[in-house]
Amino acid sequence: MAAELIYVVCDQCGRPFPSGVAATMEALESGTFRNNKSQCSHCGNMVLWSKAEVWPESVLREKFPKK
């Protein structure tokens, strides 16, 4: 399976933004993504995220078609 860019949904503005990390679905499901920080490219908020709060790009396009 190919790696995809991983997106985070900002807890301040509610918009998805790229985390700067690419991973396969297997890597996301493994539980290795914990306590990561990424800055929202829309509002500048620093978001602490784990695997439970991220979206692979292919899924994000379905959930947030216009963002």
C-alpha positions as CSV (number, residue, x, y, z in Angstrom):
1,M,0.0,0.0,0.0
2,A,1.3,3.5,-0.9
3,A,2.0,6.2,1.6
4,E,-0.4,9.1,1.7
5,L,-0.1,12.6,3.1
6,I,-1.8,12.7,6.5
7,Y,-4.1,15.6,7.4
8,V,-5.1,17.0,10.8
9,V,-8.4,18.8,11.5
10,C,-7.6,22.0,13.5
11,D,-9.3,22.1,16.9
12,Q,-9.5,25.9,16.7
13,C,-10.8,26.7,13.2
14,G,-12.1,23.2,12.2
15,R,-10.3,23.1,8.9
16,P,-8.1,20.2,7.7
17,F,-4.4,20.9,7.0
18,P,-1.5,18.7,6.0
19,S,0.5,17.4,9.0
20,G,3.8,17.2,7.0
21,V,3.8,13.4,7.5
22,A,3.1,10.7,4.9
23,A,2.3,7.2,6.0
24,T,0.6,4.0,4.9
25,M,-2.6,2.8,6.4
26,E,-0.7,0.0,8.1
27,A,1.6,2.5,9.8
28,L,-1.5,4.6,11.0
29,E,-3.2,1.5,12.4
30,S,0.0,0.4,14.2
31,G,-0.4,3.0,17.0
32,T,3.0,4.6,16.5
33,F,1.6,8.1,15.9
34,R,1.2,9.7,19.3
35,N,1.8,13.2,20.7
36,N,2.7,14.9,17.4
37,K,2.5,18.7,16.9
38,S,1.7,20.5,13.6
39,Q,0.8,24.1,13.1
40,C,-2.4,24.9,11.3
41,S,-1.7,26.5,7.9
42,H,-5.1,28.4,8.1
43,C,-5.1,30.0,11.6
44,G,-1.6,29.3,13.0
45,N,-2.9,27.2,16.0
46,M,-0.5,24.5,17.2
47,V,-2.3,21.2,17.2
48,L,-1.3,18.2,19.3
49,W,-2.5,15.1,17.5
50,S,-2.4,11.3,17.6
51,K,-3.4,8.7,15.1
52,A,-7.1,8.9,16.3
53,E,-7.3,12.5,15.0
54,V,-5.8,12.2,11.5
55,W,-7.1,11.6,8.1
56,P,-5.3,10.0,5.1
57,E,-5.7,12.3,2.0
58,S,-8.0,9.9,0.2
59,V,-10.5,9.8,3.1
60,L,-10.2,13.5,3.7
61,R,-11.4,14.2,0.2
62,E,-14.6,12.4,1.0
63,K,-15.2,14.0,4.4
64,F,-14.2,17.5,3.4
65,P,-14.8,17.8,-0.4
66,K,-14.5,21.6,-0.6
67,K,-11.7,22.3,2.0
